[in-house]
C-alpha cells in the first residue's frame, strides 16, 4: 500500500490504538473450559479425509472460535497457528475470498500475542486485500484493514478503508471515532471534530466514551479553546480518575491559566 509521508506513533500511542482495536472487535475473555465446540468431531473427520476442503475449513473455524474463548496465551497461539496452517492448506486447493478473509482474521488475532506484530499484521493485510480482490466486501474486513494501516501510520490508506466500512454503517460510532482519529493525526482538526459530532449522544461502552471525550479534548486544545478542552478532560477523569493523558493535560491547562 502507498505510505503517507513519515509518521510514527509513540509507544503509548500504539498501545492506545491496540486497545481501541480490542474494544472494536469485542475480544471478550471467558473462563477456560466454558467453550464447548466440535473440534474433536472435525479432527476425526479430517483424519478420515485429509484433503476434504470442507473438513479443513470446519476445523480451522473451530480452532479460531475456541481461541477467542480462552485465557491461556499459549493455547490460544497454538489454536491460531493450527487455524492458519489449515486455511493456507485450503487456499492451496482453492483461492476462495472467504478463506482469505478468515486467514487474515487469524493473522490479525495472533499478532496480539507475538513479538513479530508488524510481519503478522502485514500477512493479515495481504490476506484481506486478496479477499477484496476476490470480490468480498465486508465491513469488518475494511475495519481490520483500517486498523492495520492506522497502526503503521499510513493515514490516507486507513481513511480509505474506514470510509468503505462506513458505507455499511453510516452511524457506527467506532468507525466515526477512527475516522476522527485519523483526521486528528493528519492535523485536520475541523474534519476530525465533524466526525465525532456525528456520533451524537447515545449509550456507549465506558471505554469508548472515554476515548471520544479524550479525542475531543485534544482537538479543542489544538484549536486553542482551552475552556472546552478542560471540560472534556474533566469528563474523562469523571469516568476514569487515573487516566494519565487527561490528568497531564488538565494540569497543563491549569498551569497556563495561572503561570
N, C-alpha and C positions, 0 to 999 in steps of 0.2 A: 504494500500500500504506500501511496505517496505520503511522506512525512511532512509535518509542519517544520518551520524553522526551529532550531534547537530549543527544546523546552524540557525541563526536568522538574519533577516533583521532589520535595523534601521527603525524607524517610517518614516523618509524621504524616505528610500528605498522602503518601502511598498507602500507609496503614489505614488512614481515614477512608480512602477510596475503596480499599478492600472491605472495610466494614460496611460500606454502602452496598457493595455487591452482595454480601451475605444477607443484608436486610431485604434487598430486592427479590432475591430468589427464595427467601423463606427457608433457609437451611436450618431446620429445627433439629434439636438433639433429643432423641428419645432414649430411654433406658435400653441397654443391651438386652437382647432376649425377647423384646416385645415384637420384633418383626417375625411374621410367620409367612414364609413365601415358598414358592415351588422350586427352589434351587435344586434340591435333591432329585426331583422329578425330571427337570430339564437336563441335569447332568447325566442321569441314566439314559434319557432319550438320545443325548449327543454321543454317549458311548456306543449306543447301538447303531447310530447313523452319523458318523463324524463329519460328513460333508453335507448334511442336510441344512440348507440355508435358514430354514425356519427354526430348527433346533438351535443353531448357532446364535441367532438373534434373540431367541427367547431366553437363553441362558445369559447372554450379555446384558439384556434388560434387567433380568432378575438380580444379577450382581450389582448393577448400578442402583437399583431400588433399595436393596439391602444396605448398600454403603451409606445412604443418606440417613439411615436409622440407627447408626452405630455411634458409640462414643470412643471406641478403641481406634486410635490413629492407624496402627499397624494393620489391623484387619481391614479397615476402610481402604487403605492403599492397596492391599492385596486384592481386594474385590475389584477396585477400579482398574488395576493393572490387568486382571483377568478379563474384564469387560473390554478394555482397549484391544487386547490380543484377539478377542473374538470378533469385535467389529471390523478390525483390519482383515481378519480371515474372510469375513462375509464380503467385504469390499473387493477382495481379490477375485471373487467369483462374480460379483455384480456391482457396478458403480451406481448405487442407489442413493439419491439425495437425502432420504430419511435416515439412512445408515450413516452417511457423512455427518448429519446433524447430531445423531446420538454419539458418534465418536468425538465430535467437538465438545459436547457436554461432558463426557468422561475426562477428556484432557483438561478442560476448564476446572472441573471439580478436584482433580488430583493435584493441580497446581497449588492449591491451598496448603497441601501437606508436604510440598517439595522445596528444596533449596534451589531448584532449577526452574523457578517460576516463569522466567522470560521465555525459555525454549518451549515449555509446555503451553503457555498462552499462545505462542506462535503456531504450534501444531493445532491448537484449538481453532485459531483464526483461519488457518489453511483449510481445515475440515469444514468450517462454516461457509467459507467462500465457495468451496467445491459444491456444497449443498445448495447454495444460492444459484450458482451457475447451472445446477441441475434442475432448477425451476422451483425449488422450495421457497416459499415466502411465509415467514413465521415471526410474530412479534418477539418471542423470546430469543430467537436466534439473532435478530437485529440488536436486541439489548445486550446479549453476550458480546457481539462484535463491538458495539459502542463502548462497553466497559473495558475490553481488551485494549482498544485503541486509546481510550482515555488514560489508562494506566501507563501507556507508552508515551503519552504526551502528543499523540497525533490528533490534535483537536478538531481539525476540519473533517477528517475521516470519521472521527467519533460522532460529530454533529450529524454527518450524513446518515449514519445508521440509526441514531436516536430519532431522527426525523422520519425514517422509514417505519420505526416502531410506533411512532406517534400516529401514523396514518391508521393503525389498527385501533388505537385507543386515544383519541384526541384530548381526553381529560385525565389521563393517567398521571397521578401526582409524582410517581417515581421518574417517569420519562421527562416530565416537565422540569423536575428538580435537576436531573442530569443535564438537560439542555441549558438550564440556567447556570449550572456549574461550569460547563464548557465555555459559555459566553463570558462568564466572570474571569476564567483563566485567560481568555483571549483579550481581556481588557475592555470588552463591550458591556459596560455595566447597565446601560439602559435596556438592552435586549435581554440581558440576564434577569433584570427586575420584572420585565413584562412576562417572562415565562413563569416566574414564581407567583406573580399576581394571578395567573390563570389557574393556579391550584385552588385558590379560593379558600373559604373557611369550611372545613369538613373534618370529620373524625378520622385521625390517622394514628398509627402506632407512635408511641412516645419517641423512639429513636429517630424516626423520620421527621417528626415535628421539630425536634432539637436541631437537626441538620438544616432544615428550612430556615428557622429563625437565625441560626448562625450564619448562613449564607446571606440572608437579608441584611444582617448587621454589618457584614464585611462590605457589602455593596454600598450601604449608606455611609460607611466610614470612608470608602474610596471617593464617594461623591461629596464628602466633607459635610454631611448632615449628621453631626455628632449627637444631636438630641434623639433622632430616630435610631441611630446606631446603638446608643446607650440603652434605649428601650428594648431593642431586640436582644442585646446581650443579657439584659436582666431577665427576659423571658426564658432564655436558655438556662440561666442559673436557677430560675424558679423550678425548672424540671430536672436539672442535674447540677447540684451545688458544687461538684468537684470538676466541672468542665474547665480544663486548663486554658483553652483558647479564649473562652468567654471571660474568665477571671483576668487573664493577662490583658485582654483588650479593654475591659472595663476600667482597670487600673490606669491604663494608658490614657483613656479619655478623661478620667477624673483628674489626673495629673496635668493634662493640658488645660483644664479649666482653672486649676489652682497651682500654677507653676511655683 
